[in-house]
Amino acid sequence: MSSHAGSADTDADLIAARVLAVPGVAGLHGGEFGEVATYLPGRRVLGVRLTDPGCAVHIVVAYPNNVVDVADAVHRAVSPLIAGPVTVTVEDVADSTAAAPADTLEGTSR
């Protein structure tokens, strides 16, 4: 799929789902002020910012996973979906036994 081949809604949701399916990813992260997001009508997808070309993905890694390995796996999962560079940023490391807020796990905010 090329960058923005579908709607931003479809692309951002697909990328978020693909990232959350990667073992070791505890959730998506919206950045310090929630600025890392794709803004859609009535909602936003936190942790995924579509750019032209490419995208940025910000994640939380579940401890005790290797941060570099998880980031590389996220890059490999997202790269086929988007044309251009994919930047993966690890924002935090979370205890894998602790419950994360629902918005973090879903990658969306209202």
Kinemage of the C-alpha trace (Angstrom):
@kinemage 1
@onewidth
@group {chain A} dominant
@subgroup {mainchain}
@vectorlist {calphas} color= white
{ca met a 1} P 0.000 0.000 0.000
{ca ser a 2} L 1.362 3.400 -0.803
{ca ser a 3} L 1.250 6.344 1.556
{ca his a 4} L -2.269 7.684 1.782
{ca ala a 5} L -3.499 5.201 -0.838
{ca gly a 6} L -6.698 4.813 1.185
{ca ser a 7} L -8.236 7.279 3.557
{ca ala a 8} L -6.241 8.551 6.531
{ca asp a 9} L -8.875 6.843 8.690
{ca thr a 10} L -8.193 3.425 7.173
{ca asp a 11} L -4.426 3.867 7.050
{ca ala a 12} L -4.094 5.080 10.661
{ca asp a 13} L -6.394 2.374 12.025
{ca leu a 14} L -4.633 -0.345 10.037
{ca ile a 15} L -1.210 0.832 11.184
{ca ala a 16} L -2.373 1.034 14.818
{ca ala a 17} L -3.805 -2.487 14.655
{ca arg a 18} L -0.642 -3.848 13.064
{ca val a 19} L 1.540 -2.178 15.726
{ca leu a 20} L -0.594 -3.433 18.614
{ca ala a 21} L -0.318 -6.985 17.233
{ca val a 22} L 3.478 -6.948 17.562
{ca pro a 23} L 4.612 -9.021 20.555
{ca gly a 24} L 6.141 -6.792 23.211
{ca val a 25} L 4.098 -3.689 22.370
{ca ala a 26} L 2.117 -2.600 25.430
{ca gly a 27} L 0.387 0.233 23.583
{ca leu a 28} L 0.609 3.306 21.423
{ca his a 29} L 1.756 6.591 22.966
{ca gly a 30} L 0.574 10.053 22.027
{ca gly a 31} L 3.718 11.870 23.103
{ca glu a 32} L 4.197 14.188 26.044
{ca phe a 33} L 1.293 16.444 25.087
{ca gly a 34} L -0.736 14.080 22.881
{ca glu a 35} L 0.752 15.647 19.783
{ca val a 36} L 1.579 12.342 18.076
{ca ala a 37} L -1.718 11.453 16.463
{ca thr a 38} L -3.686 11.239 13.275
{ca tyr a 39} L -6.649 13.571 13.605
{ca leu a 40} L -9.873 12.277 12.102
{ca pro a 41} L -13.444 13.555 12.207
{ca gly a 42} L -14.637 13.119 15.790
{ca arg a 43} L -11.576 11.214 17.018
{ca arg a 44} L -7.856 10.756 16.781
{ca val a 45} L -5.537 7.775 16.594
{ca leu a 46} L -2.873 8.367 19.233
{ca gly a 47} L 0.649 7.172 18.540
{ca val a 48} L 0.344 7.185 14.735
{ca arg a 49} L 1.146 10.303 12.742
{ca leu a 50} L 0.817 10.045 8.983
{ca thr a 51} L 3.252 12.262 7.111
{ca asp a 52} L 3.836 12.830 3.438
{ca pro a 53} L 5.610 10.579 2.749
{ca gly a 54} L 5.808 8.022 5.544
{ca cys a 55} L 4.666 7.909 9.127
{ca ala a 56} L 5.775 8.131 12.740
{ca val a 57} L 4.779 5.518 15.297
{ca his a 58} L 5.269 6.049 19.051
{ca ile a 59} L 5.008 2.990 21.280
{ca val a 60} L 5.204 1.696 24.832
{ca val a 61} L 7.243 -1.498 25.179
{ca ala a 62} L 6.221 -4.152 27.709
{ca tyr a 63} L 8.961 -5.028 30.191
{ca pro a 64} L 11.062 -7.239 30.043
{ca asn a 65} L 11.121 -7.228 26.223
{ca asn a 66} L 14.174 -5.907 24.424
{ca val a 67} L 13.365 -2.338 23.356
{ca val a 68} L 15.430 -2.463 20.148
{ca asp a 69} L 13.965 -5.807 19.075
{ca val a 70} L 10.387 -4.605 19.597
{ca ala a 71} L 11.037 -1.332 17.747
{ca asp a 72} L 12.573 -3.269 14.840
{ca ala a 73} L 9.561 -5.614 14.754
{ca val a 74} L 7.190 -2.623 14.662
{ca his a 75} L 9.188 -1.127 11.799
{ca arg a 76} L 8.984 -4.393 9.865
{ca ala a 77} L 5.228 -4.645 10.508
{ca val a 78} L 4.436 -1.092 9.352
{ca ser a 79} L 6.865 -0.655 6.448
{ca pro a 80} L 4.857 -2.730 3.933
{ca leu a 81} L 1.768 -0.599 4.633
{ca ile a 82} L 3.210 2.813 3.895
{ca ala a 83} L 5.438 4.356 1.257
{ca gly a 84} L 8.278 6.418 2.600
{ca pro a 85} L 10.151 6.312 5.865
{ca val a 86} L 8.700 4.795 9.031
{ca thr a 87} L 10.033 6.265 12.256
{ca val a 88} L 9.500 4.247 15.436
{ca thr a 89} L 9.971 5.988 18.778
{ca val a 90} L 9.864 4.146 22.102
{ca glu a 91} L 8.235 6.590 24.514
{ca asp a 92} L 8.067 4.360 27.592
{ca val a 93} L 8.594 0.908 29.034
{ca ala a 94} L 5.693 -0.520 31.038
{ca asp a 95} L 5.365 -3.415 33.435
{ca ser a 96} L 3.706 -6.122 31.355
{ca thr a 97} L 1.629 -7.247 34.347
{ca ala a 98} L 0.140 -3.793 34.984
{ca ala a 99} L -3.071 -2.769 33.273
{ca ala a 100} L -2.649 0.126 30.842
{ca pro a 101} L -5.388 2.721 30.331
{ca ala a 102} L -7.887 1.673 27.651
{ca asp a 103} L -7.074 4.685 25.441
{ca thr a 104} L -3.392 3.710 25.406
{ca leu a 105} L -4.103 0.118 24.414
{ca glu a 106} L -6.670 1.035 21.786
{ca gly a 107} L -4.550 3.865 20.396
{ca thr a 108} L -7.547 6.198 20.244
{ca ser a 109} L -8.846 9.064 22.277
{ca arg a 110} L -12.172 10.804 22.342
